Amino acid sequence: MWFRRKTSTPPSRKPIARSQAGLLDPDAQTRVERVRLPVDLLTYGMRIVKLDRPWIEVPVLFQGFTLENDHQARILRQYCEWALVEGDEQVLAEALARVTSHKQRTATPLPETRSLAEEIPRANQVWGKTQAFVEQITLAIERGNDLNLQDARPVIRECVESIKANASAMFWMSRIKSRDAYTAEHCLRVAIFTVAFARFLGLPDEDLEIAGMCGLLHDLGKLKVPDEILNKPGALSPAEYAIMQQHTTFGYELLSSDPKLDPIIGDVTRHHHERMDGRGYPQQLEDWQISRFARLVSIVDAFDAMT
């Protein structure tokens, strides 16, 4: 439930002017409010005073800051569901008025700019490129070579463009499955479904590429798990399962070696098996400790594994 709380003002004093925070004209007599908003509705000039998770778990410089640029807004969208903000009463009232439409936006069909027949050829080409990239990364890890994970960006960007044109085309490509290449194709399918899911949820275009990167690289650590465990046809023993669980840490360590990657990609790789009831792994996080993008990828990951 969203809530709003006005800062108290003594009867003998005028409403507070927050000139120190850079939010309001110091000469204006404007009331300051605190309101909890979905991170997708935050706008520049709002002062962020509280998040839905501890500050130390979000890569921002200060515990409390005024939203000033796209980089800050993107980090909040990746890690958080909501934030408590402080600002001009009228501005926050306008943001609150958009909450209802924000919740209902997923009921509207997403626009398609190309028919399925028109998009299938491009989707097929993009699928092949992305599959080749995954195979390249797999071979590099097996041989102990250096990874160039930045090459994933242009590949995922093409996936995003195809999905925006007609998501069904890439969905048809994802139906092509090979038992011998399960891990590689699983990562590819999760990348595609994650981009589509993020778009369905209304995330802005600039977030779709990062979401796709998270999906593509989330299971990278499985390439460090012994083949006899990774490809075992039957149930794993407790000892084998404990080794399999380490793939989240293996993947996080691999991604940490590339400082150019967005931190959220490593966060998702490490936490996509955490669960809302605190019974996941590797850290048994509570629901409020799991980042927004980790939740998103975990849903898609489970869906693909089950289907």
N, C-alpha and C positions, 0 to 999 in steps of 0.2 A: 504494500500500500504506500503510495506517495504521500508525503506530508509536508507541511509548511509551518514554520515557526517564526513569528516576528520577534526581532530583538526588543527587549523591554526598554522603554523610554520613561524616565521619571516625569511626572505630571508637570513639573515646573520647567522642564527643558524642551527644546525643539527636537524634532527627529534627528537621528544621527546622520552626519555626512561623512562618508568613508573616503575622504580625499587621500589619506595616507596609503590606501591600497591601490590608488590610481583608478578607482572605479567610477567616481562621480565628480562632478564639478564642485569644488569646495564652497562655492557661493549658492549652490542649489539646495533647497530644502526637500530632500528626498529620503524616504524611509528605506532602510536596509532590511532585507529579509534573508532567511536561510531556507532553502528548499532542496529536497532530494529529487534528483532528476536522472533519467537514463543517460548514459554517457553519450549516446547518439544525438542528444538534444542540446549538448553543451555548446556555447558560443563564446567567442573571444570577449574578454572583459569580465567574465564570471570568475570569482575567486573560489578556488577549490579548497574546502576546509576539512573534508573527511572523505575517505573512500570506503568501499564495501570490503576491503581487505587491508592488512597492515601496510603502512607506507613503505616499510623496508622490503616488501615483496614486489614493489612496482619500481621500475628504473626511472624515477624522477629525482631531481636534485634536491627539492625542498619538501618538507612536510607542511604543505599549505602554500599555494602559489596562485597567481592570476593567469588564467589560460590566455596565451599570447600567440601561439603558432600551431601549424598543422602537425608538427612533430609531437608536441605535447598531447594534442587531441588524439592522435593515432595511438599513442601508448595507452591512454585511458581506454580507448575502444578495444584494444587487444587484451587488456588484463581485467577490466572492471565491467560490471553491469550498471552500477549507479554511483553517483557522487553527491555529497552534500555541498551545495554551492551557496555563496553569499553574493548579493548584488542588489541592483536597483529594483525596487518593488514592481515597477511596471514591466521591466524586461523579464523578470522571473515569472510574472503572471502570464505573459505571452508564451513563455516556454511551457508552463504548466498546461496551457490551453491546447498545446500540441501533443500532449501525452496520449490522449484517446486515439487520435489519428495515427500516432506512432505505433500503438499496439495493434491497430486494425490493418496496417499496411500490407501484411502478408496475405490478406484475403483477396487482394487484387492480383489478377494474373500478370506475370511479368511480360513485358513487350518482347516481341521477336522481330528482328530486322530482316531475317532470311528464312525461307522455307526449309524444311528438313532435307528435301532433295537438293537444294542449292548448297546447304552447309555440309552435307555428308562428305564430299571430296576433301574439303579443307580439314574437317575433323579427322579424317583418316590420315592425312599428312601430319597433322599436329600430334596425333596419337603415336605415330611411328617415330617422330623426333623425340618425344618425351620418353618413350620406351628405350630408345637408343641411349639417351642420357642416363637413365637408371642403370642400364647394363654397363655403361662406361664407369659409373661410380662404383658399382659392384665389383668390377674387375680391378679398379684402383685399390679398393680396400683389401681384396684378396691378395694382391701383390705387395701391399704395404706402401703404395705410392702416395704422394701428396694429393689431397683432394682440392678441386677447384669448384666449390659449391656455388660460386657466383654465376656459373654457367646455367644454373637452374632458372635464373630470373627471366631471360628472354624466352625460354621454353614454356614456363608457366604463363608468361604474358600472352603467348599465342593461345594457350588453353582458355584463358580468361576471355579473349576476344571471340573465340568460337562459341563458348558457353553463352556469352551475352547476345550473340546473333541468334542461336537456336540451341538450347541446352540438350535437347533430345538427340542431336547428332553425336555429341560426345558420350551420351549415355549408351547409345547403341554400340559405340566402340568399346565401352567398358564391359560389354557382355562377352567379349572375346577373352577366354581364360585358358591358361595352360597350367596343368598341375606341376610341371617341372619348373615353372618360373613364378610360383605363387607369390613369394615375398616381393619381387620386383613389380609384378602387375598389381598386387594389392596396394602398394604405395602409389602407383599411378592412378588407380581407381579412387583411392581415398583423396588424392589431390583434386581430381575432377569433381567428386561429390562435395568436397569441402568448399570449393569455389562456388558451386551451384547453391549449396546450403547457405553460405554467407550472403550471396546475392539475394536469395529468397528472404533472409532475415532483414534485408534492407541496408546492409553495410555499404558504405560508399565504395566507388570503384577503386580508389587507392588502397583499400584494405584487401581487396580480392586477391591481388598478387601475393601478398604476405600470407594470407590464409592458405593459398595453394602451395606455397613453399612449405608451410607447416605440415600440410597433408603429405606432400611428396617425400619429406625427409623424416617423418615421425618414427618410422621403423628402421632407420638406418642402422641402429645398434644390433639388429638381428643378424647382420652379416658377420658379427663377431661371435655369434653363438655356434657351437659345433654342429655340423650338418646332421649328425646322427640324432641330435635332439630336435633341431629345427624341422627336420623332415620325417620325424618318427610318425608312422601311420596310426599307432594306438595312443592310449593315454600316457601322459608323462608320469614318472615316479615323483615323489616329493622332492628328491634331490635334483632330478632333471628340471622340474618346474622352477625350483629356486634359481637354477642357472638361466633358464629362459627369462625369468623376471629381470635379470640383470641387463637385458637388452636396452631398457630405458636409460640406465646409467651409461652403458657403452655408447649409445647414440648421443647423449648429452656431452660426453667427453670428446667425441669426434667433432661435434659442432662447435664446441668451445675453442677448438684449435683455429677457427676462422673468425677473427674479431670483426670482420666486415658484415657478418650476418646479423640480422635483427635479433636482439635477445629473446624475443618471444618465440622464435623457432626452437631454440634450445629448451625453453620452458615447456613447450608443448611436447617435445621429444621425451623429456624427463617425466612429465606428469599425465600423459594421455591414458594411463591405466589407473589413475587415482579415481575414487568413486565418491559420490555425494554423501554416502553413509560412513565415510572414513575407513572403509575396508579395502581400499585399493593399495597399490604399491607404486613407487618404492618407499614413500614417506608417510603413508596413511593420513593424507591431508583431509581436513574437514571441507565441507562444500564451499565455505566462504574463502578458503585458501586456494582454490583451484581457479586458474585464470579463465577468462571467457573463451579464448581461442583453444585452450586445452579441453574445455568442455565440448566445444564444437567438434573438434577432431575426434574425441573419444566416442561421440555418438556415431559419426560416420565410420570410424574404425570398426566398431561393434556391428554396425549394419552390414558392412561388406563381409566381415568374417562370418556372419550368420547366413548370408545369402549366397 
